[in-house]
Structure formats: C-alpha cells, structure tokens
C-alpha cells in the first residue's frame, strides 16, 4: 500500500498559488489596458485648438488622475460659434471608469452640436439635458457653459450643478461668481438653467475649473476656491498672462490631495483689443 509523500500537499498548494497569481496578473493587465484606453479617449475628446480673438487669451490645463485603476470624466472645451461669439465650457461626469469617459464625450459633442441650434447658454444646457435623458443611461454630468462676446466683453453664463467660477479685475477686486445655477445634466427632463451676465474688463480674468482643482482630502471646496481667488487676484493686478494663471491654479491643486481629474480654463482680457 503506497503512502502520499509529505511534500505532495506543499506542491499542490504552490501550484494553486501560482495559478491564482497568474489570474490576478491577467486581471491587472486587463484593467490597466482599460485605463490606458480611457485616458486615450479623454485626451482624444479634448479640443486640439482653442479659438482666438483680438485682446483675449484662453488657456487650459488638464491632469487626469486615478481612482485605483479607474479614471474620471472631466472635460473642457472652447470653440467659436456661428454668431462670432466664443463658447467656453467645463464639466465633470459622475463616475470613474471608461463608461464615464464615453459619457463625457457624449456631453461635449452634444453641447457643440446643439450650439448650432441655439447659442443662448441656458437654452443650450436645457436642450443638452433633455438629449442626454433621451439617450438613457444612469450617468449625469455637471457643467458650466459661457458665451463670450469679444466685441463687448460680455460673458453670459449658465451652470448645471457645477462649482462656480472665479473672477478678478485689474483694480484688485476678486471673488467667487454668485449665480443661481440649475441641476446636473441627465437627471431630470424639462429643467431650466438661469443665465447670469458678467463683463470681462481690461486686465480681468475668469477661471473655470472642476472640483478636483479645489476639493480633496486635504482641503475643503471653500478653502480651495479661496486659494484660486487669491491667485486670480494676484494675476490680474500683476498683469500675468492667462497661461501663467492656469499653470499656477493647476499647481495649487496639488495641495488638495485629490484623487480626481483636474481641469482649468482661464479666459483673460489683456487690454489690447483692436478698436
């Protein structure tokens, strides 16, 4: 009668551990591929070129961040509309996976397409909201959409559940925009989005951002917004370019200890508009 060698049990355990390790490695590689695909989708959906207008400067900064092996769905956009005004938008999709990235693309494309129907920010957000609901799905997005008239410096803004923007003027005033706003896009049909009018004066700046820039484990959203207000105020008084301010705001985002995407869009009036 044969007896099982004592080492057989150990060999079997090692074999099982090896199999489990191989499976875990395979799953990690698959998830890593999904992350790489999501990041490629993110970058591919962001605009390659920004519109220009005499006397105005637009600057953007974007930093994808990771939730474990997932990525978020922040975006920014800027384009010239058919009436000559400039559209500016920034937003954040709920969720941190490849589905959120794809939904981000739907929102951005929807805004651009519907801007040919109406350029009025409140109506545009309402139409985009209804479009997203008609497509079905469980995701939603926050968004700020602004329309800039380069001839007058007037900015018209509508906000869908997004954090407010920051402003500063060359005479030393600065603050957080106080507009009413409406609910996020894709939650409930038939919503209305109030429009607030501002004026971008010579030397002034407006900073649009996502919550990854101002909110995280190390800083509350109020503290984060105060930090951006200080930076914008210094930049406007010192006459810094929009690109320098965008870089400083993104650098300051490192202090919040966030694990989220971070997007910044700065529009500034440098005071050299042709008359």
Secondary structure, 3 states (H helix, E strand, C coil): CCCCCCHHHHHHHHHHHHHHHHHHHHHHHHHHHHHHHHHHHHHHHCCCCCCCECCEEEEEEEECCEECCEECCEEEEEEECCCCCEEEEEEEECCCCHHHHHHHHHHHHHHHHHCCCCCCHHHHHHHHHHHHHHCCCCCCEEEEEEEEECCCCEEEEEEEECCCCEEECCCCCEEECCCCCECCECCCCCCCCCEEEEECCCCCEEEEECHHHCCECCECHHHHHHHHHHHHHHHHHHCCCHHHHHHHHHHHHHHHCCCCCEEEEEEEECCCCCC
